[in-house]
Amino acid sequence: MYLKIAAIKALTREEYIDFLNKEISKFISRIITHERTEKGSQVFNSYFKITSNIERIGDHAVNMAGN
């Protein structure tokens, strides 16, 4: 029973993480078009990588909770 509740919580959080990832990525995409320096572009690309990694961690959490 506890594992089932944990899996449901993990899935719910993962759905929220997916939503945040999508919204943050859209925001970064809009902002990066105004960036004029190479350093600034590198920073925004790092933000994309960070959000992607967080989303991937959420995916792993769901997989672990489901097993």
Order of alpha helices (4+ residues) and beta strands (2+ residues): alpha-alpha
